[in-house]
């Protein structure tokens, strides 16, 4: 089943066409990576999908419902969670309180009272339980990135969008992150923008390669490795 699809999706900034994606389909349950050179339009593209930016034209469908004009918070309510390329946390709140905010939102949407348990579980999944009462603003950048992932998980999303999630993580934390995403994918679809190709190749079932705002290629990791256009544009071959 296709969970998310986009057709003829365009985003213009003045005279610059930042995104021009003719077709994109993301099946439910898949881990999909979006890669490409700096300036390829990756972050703009996922910002259109999650509602942070309105498209200039085109359509986006989620669970076969047109969400093209829905604001970001309504997309969250439908099950789309995302983390930013630059951390977006509440520095003067504890890690637990940061995660409680989306957990409470999810609980209110479901009419349940399990926000505290959901927040604690999300922190445990990203390995931050022992820091739960510490202030978010004093954490190392890598821990702030993991906190943001926990905030996304607290929403129990159907689709989790991650923009450069391993940026700032130490090598050991990256291994933990890979295991975490494999675990998350048992319950949710994952779409990640990632520059660390070892992470991409370890996680992604399919890879979408962007260049100059367009989809250059799409396929399995082996297919992308062998693609000469991708080698020229991005992989340095």
C-alpha positions as CSV (number, residue, x, y, z in Angstrom):
1,X,0.0,0.0,0.0
2,X,1.3,3.5,-0.9
3,X,1.3,5.6,2.3
4,X,2.5,8.9,0.8
5,X,2.6,10.1,-2.8
6,X,3.4,13.3,-4.6
7,X,2.7,14.3,-8.2
8,X,4.1,17.2,-10.2
9,X,5.3,18.8,-7.0
10,X,6.9,22.2,-7.5
11,X,8.4,24.8,-5.2
12,X,9.6,28.1,-6.6
13,X,11.4,30.8,-4.7
14,X,11.2,33.8,-6.9
15,X,12.9,32.8,-10.1
16,X,14.5,29.7,-8.6
17,X,12.8,26.3,-9.0
18,X,14.0,24.5,-5.9
19,X,11.9,21.4,-6.3
20,X,10.4,19.8,-9.4
21,X,9.4,16.2,-8.6
22,X,7.2,14.6,-11.2
23,X,6.3,11.5,-9.1
24,X,7.2,10.1,-5.7
25,X,5.6,7.1,-4.0
26,X,6.5,5.8,-0.5
27,X,5.0,2.4,0.4
28,X,3.9,1.8,4.0
29,X,6.5,0.0,6.1
30,X,9.5,1.1,4.0
31,X,12.7,2.8,5.1
32,X,13.5,5.2,2.3
33,X,16.5,7.5,2.1
34,X,16.7,10.7,0.1
35,X,20.3,11.6,-0.9
36,X,21.9,14.1,-3.2
37,X,24.5,16.9,-3.3
38,X,24.2,20.0,-1.1
39,X,21.6,22.3,-2.7
40,X,19.8,19.4,-4.4
41,X,16.4,20.3,-2.9
42,X,16.2,17.5,-0.3
43,X,15.2,19.5,2.7
44,X,12.8,21.7,0.7
45,X,11.2,18.5,-0.7
46,X,10.5,17.0,2.7
47,X,9.4,20.4,4.0
48,X,6.7,20.2,1.4
49,X,5.7,16.7,2.4
50,X,5.4,17.6,6.1
51,X,3.7,21.0,5.6
52,X,6.4,23.3,6.7
53,X,6.3,24.9,3.2
54,X,3.4,25.2,0.8
55,X,4.0,23.9,-2.7
56,X,3.8,26.3,-5.7
57,X,1.9,23.5,-7.5
58,X,1.3,19.8,-7.5
59,X,-0.4,17.4,-5.1
60,X,0.5,15.4,-2.0
61,X,-1.6,12.5,-0.8
62,X,-1.3,10.6,2.5
63,X,-3.3,7.4,3.1
64,X,-5.0,8.3,-0.2
65,X,-6.3,11.6,1.1
66,X,-5.2,14.9,-0.4
67,X,-3.2,16.8,2.2
68,X,-1.6,19.3,-0.2
69,X,-3.1,22.4,1.6
70,X,-3.2,21.0,5.1
71,X,-1.0,22.9,7.6
72,X,1.8,21.1,9.4
73,X,0.0,20.6,12.7
74,X,-2.9,18.9,10.9
75,X,-0.5,16.6,9.1
76,X,1.0,15.7,12.5
77,X,-2.5,14.8,13.7
78,X,-2.8,12.5,10.7
79,X,0.4,10.7,11.7
80,X,3.3,12.5,10.0
81,X,6.2,13.4,12.4
82,X,9.4,15.1,11.4
83,X,12.7,16.3,12.8
84,X,14.6,19.3,11.5
85,X,18.0,19.5,10.0
86,X,18.8,22.1,12.7
87,X,17.7,21.0,16.2
88,X,14.3,22.4,17.3
89,X,14.1,21.7,21.0
90,X,13.1,23.7,24.2
91,X,16.5,24.3,25.8
92,X,15.1,25.5,29.1
93,X,13.0,22.4,29.7
94,X,14.2,19.0,30.8
95,X,14.6,16.2,28.2
96,X,11.5,14.5,29.7
97,X,9.4,17.7,29.5
98,X,10.5,18.2,25.9
99,X,9.2,14.7,25.0
100,X,6.1,15.2,27.2
101,X,4.8,18.0,24.9
102,X,4.3,15.8,21.8
103,X,3.3,12.9,24.0
104,X,0.5,15.0,25.5
105,X,-0.6,16.1,22.1
106,X,-0.8,12.5,20.9
107,X,-2.7,11.5,24.0
108,X,-5.2,14.4,23.5
109,X,-5.8,13.3,19.9
110,X,-6.3,9.7,21.0
111,X,-8.4,10.6,24.1
112,X,-6.0,8.7,26.3
113,X,-4.0,9.5,29.4
114,X,-0.7,7.7,28.6
115,X,1.5,10.7,27.8
116,X,3.9,10.1,30.7
117,X,4.5,6.5,29.8
118,X,4.8,7.3,26.1
119,X,7.4,10.0,26.8
120,X,9.4,7.7,29.0
121,X,9.3,5.0,26.4
122,X,10.5,7.4,23.7
123,X,13.5,8.5,25.8
124,X,14.3,4.9,26.6
125,X,14.3,4.0,22.9
126,X,16.8,6.6,22.0
127,X,19.0,5.8,25.0
128,X,18.4,9.1,27.0
129,X,16.6,7.8,30.1
130,X,19.4,8.6,32.4
131,X,19.4,12.2,31.2
132,X,15.6,12.6,31.5
133,X,15.7,15.4,34.2
134,X,18.6,17.3,32.7
135,X,18.1,20.5,30.8
136,X,17.9,20.0,27.0
137,X,20.0,23.1,26.3
138,X,23.1,21.9,28.0
139,X,23.2,18.5,26.1
140,X,25.8,17.8,23.5
141,X,24.6,18.3,19.9
142,X,24.3,14.6,19.3
143,X,22.1,14.1,22.3
144,X,19.9,17.0,21.2
145,X,19.5,15.2,17.9
146,X,18.4,12.0,19.6
147,X,16.1,14.1,21.8
148,X,14.4,15.4,18.7
149,X,14.0,11.8,17.4
150,X,12.4,10.9,20.8
151,X,10.0,13.8,20.4
152,X,8.9,12.4,17.0
153,X,8.5,8.9,18.4
154,X,6.3,10.2,21.2
155,X,3.7,11.0,18.5
156,X,3.5,7.3,17.6
157,X,3.7,8.4,13.9
158,X,2.7,6.4,10.8
159,X,5.5,8.3,9.0
160,X,8.6,9.5,10.6
161,X,10.6,12.0,8.5
162,X,14.2,12.6,9.7
163,X,16.5,15.3,8.2
164,X,20.2,14.6,8.8
165,X,19.5,12.6,12.0
166,X,23.1,11.3,12.5
167,X,24.7,14.7,12.1
168,X,26.8,15.3,15.3
169,X,26.5,11.7,16.5
170,X,29.6,9.8,17.6
171,X,30.4,6.5,15.9
172,X,28.9,4.4,18.7
173,X,25.8,6.6,18.7
174,X,25.4,6.0,15.0
175,X,25.3,2.2,15.5
176,X,22.7,2.7,18.2
177,X,20.7,4.9,15.8
178,X,20.7,2.3,13.1
179,X,19.4,-0.3,15.5
180,X,16.8,2.2,16.6
181,X,15.5,3.0,13.1
182,X,15.2,-0.7,12.3
183,X,13.1,-1.1,15.5
184,X,11.0,2.0,14.6
185,X,10.4,0.5,11.1
186,X,8.5,-2.4,12.7
187,X,5.6,0.1,13.4
188,X,6.2,3.1,11.1
189,X,7.4,4.1,7.7
190,X,10.7,6.1,7.8
191,X,11.9,8.7,5.3
192,X,15.3,10.1,6.0
193,X,17.6,12.6,4.4
194,X,21.1,11.5,5.2
195,X,24.7,12.3,4.0
196,X,26.3,9.4,5.8
197,X,26.3,6.8,3.1
198,X,27.2,3.9,5.4
199,X,24.0,4.7,7.3
200,X,22.0,5.0,4.1
201,X,23.3,1.7,2.8
202,X,22.7,0.0,6.1
203,X,19.2,1.2,6.5
204,X,17.4,2.0,3.3
205,X,15.4,-0.5,1.4
206,X,15.1,2.0,-1.5
207,X,17.0,5.3,-2.2
208,X,15.7,8.4,-4.0
209,X,18.5,10.5,-5.4
210,X,17.8,14.2,-6.0
211,X,19.8,16.7,-8.0
212,X,18.9,20.2,-9.0
213,X,15.5,19.8,-7.3
214,X,14.5,16.7,-9.4
215,X,14.6,13.0,-8.9
216,X,17.7,11.8,-10.6
217,X,17.3,8.1,-9.8
218,X,15.5,5.7,-7.5
219,X,16.2,2.1,-6.6
220,X,17.7,-0.4,-4.2
221,X,21.1,0.4,-2.6
222,X,22.8,-1.9,-5.1
223,X,21.0,-0.3,-8.0
224,X,22.0,3.2,-6.8
225,X,25.7,2.1,-6.4
226,X,25.7,0.9,-10.0
227,X,24.0,3.9,-11.5
228,X,26.5,5.9,-13.5
229,X,24.4,9.1,-13.4
230,X,24.4,8.9,-9.6
231,X,28.1,8.2,-9.5
232,X,28.8,11.3,-11.6
233,X,26.4,13.6,-9.7
234,X,27.0,12.5,-6.1
235,X,29.0,9.4,-5.3
236,X,32.2,10.8,-6.9
237,X,32.6,8.0,-9.4
